[in-house]
């Protein structure tokens, strides 16, 4: 055998030998005698190996050509378009979504391949695809040069007629799911790389098996403002993506979200407050034993933020929950039973734990007349304390409500000992106030930074203090300051 045959024999590729040989000859000619046949064959082999994609997740825009296996999860309609030139033929394209265990990608089939896809392809088939990756309107897509079914290959992707939340897997597309709305969101705009404006909004829906965030793009984003928490909706033609380690169900131009008359209940699973540890992201629930007014503050970028603290209690303990962004507008009152999902457990005031409900969290008020299903109104989301796009707050229903379910054996809440409130009567602070003016001895105050600048404002869940300091502090940071207090402002000598 010649050197070209030797290199080809060692190469695991679907490319025919004749095509490989022609590519080698082209490479020799391109290099103008700088490479012999063996060198050119090695270069072509290297290019082919680089183009092999072990999984769909390995595909990246800019690759010359890739080859991969994928299971067909949805088949679009054949669309026609006009090509440039007076005598140009009408073009045809069909978009096919294929997936493997690592993810999914849209494959564009052109002209004769588009016709064949409409007539011959079926959802669930496994395809061998060869094509050129590029960044498309809805993300990564592959413009196919060659597609052929592989009846012997297996790809571990589940394709169902109707999904539940627990059935969702990365790469699934053409997903139909029925769930109860837990959270709604306002529409946000953003700029794409090509200069066009995009629009996005979120819903959170749940069923008996769990909950999932629904991401609505562009024209579909307006749907988020059409629903209230508690309504049951059907998501059609969605596709599953991953964000920050969590699965999300996305709805693009082919997708739909519609109200349906079905009985779906979301049953939250919460962690005992007494078992919480710093650093966890958990779901918690309990009765509201204390509520604070909403406060506003200025961010570093000049925008205005807001936060509100509530304290909740279950049979194992109690914890303060900081509601950031428009979650602070949630209609939460004393004796409500609330469920807060995806909250971050942090070190709070006086070594007490606190929960932070940020942009990923949901806050749901449960009603005692329903079987812990979520019904009621929701508050639209806004910016979170860290400046990222925030989610929303919801209201709903539960089978356990009021303080009696969460208090001590004699029916009295111990929330008053921590500044809580019962029946609208708020317990007085036990520490003497020094805000009447004048100079005092040094005071020490620990709180969360809710405003930076001059002055810094700290909040400990019960009181807000203004602080004069040269220290560089960040929003949301918890610090202790020590120094004299004059006219209601602590002039901090120490910050730690």
Buried (B, 14 or more C-beta within 10 A) or exposed (E): EEBBEEBBEEBEBEBEEEEBBEBBBEBBEEEEEEBEBBBBBBBBBEEBEEBEBEBBBEBEEEBEBBBBBBBBBBBBEBEEEEEEEEEEEEEBBBBBBBBBBBBBBBBBBBBEBBBEBBEEBEBEBBBBBBBBBEEBBBBBBBBBEEBEBEEEEEBEBEBEEEBBBEBBBBBBBBBBBBBBBBBBBBBBEEEEEEEEEEBBBBBBBBBBBBBBBBBBBBEBBEBBBEBBBBBBBBBBBBBBBEEEEEBBBBBBEBBBBEEEEEEBBBBBEBBBBEEBEEEBBBBBBBBBBBBBEEBEBBBEEEEEBBBBBBBBBBEEBBBBBBBBBBBBBBEBEBBBBBBBBBBBBBEBBEEBBBBBBBBBBBBBBBBBEBEBBBBBBBBBBBBBBBBEBBBBBBBBBBBBBBBEBBBEEEEEBEBBEBBBBBEEEBBEEEEEEBBEEEEBEEBEBBBBBBBBEEBBBBBBBBBBBBBBBEEEBEBBEBBBBBBBBBEEBBBBEEBE
